[in-house]
Amino acid sequence: MSEEKKTRKTRQGAVISNAMDKSIVILVERKVRHKLYGKFIRRRVKYMAHDPANECNVGDIVLIEECRPLSRNKCWRVKNIVQRAA
């Protein structure tokens, strides 16, 4: 049997809350083209992610990846910090 390693989903977004211990909330924004009119619409989704070292601050741009469920709302893990807040 051949084992294939599955690639995990990744998202990039801005940290909007780090008030919890080892958890952050990330706002991911994407642009979607309207089916009929062709106008681009902004879609926003908030994800809770696991930050074991508590190193992320509000305003940081981070890359998160999918993982096993860590709690009721948390199934993403911080992969790396792309850009620190000014």
Buried (B, 14 or more C-beta within 10 A) or exposed (E): EEEEEEEEEEBBBBBEBBEEEBBBBBEBEEEEEEEEEEEEEEEEEEBBBBBEEEEBEEEBBBBBBBBEEBEEEBBBBBBEBEEEEE
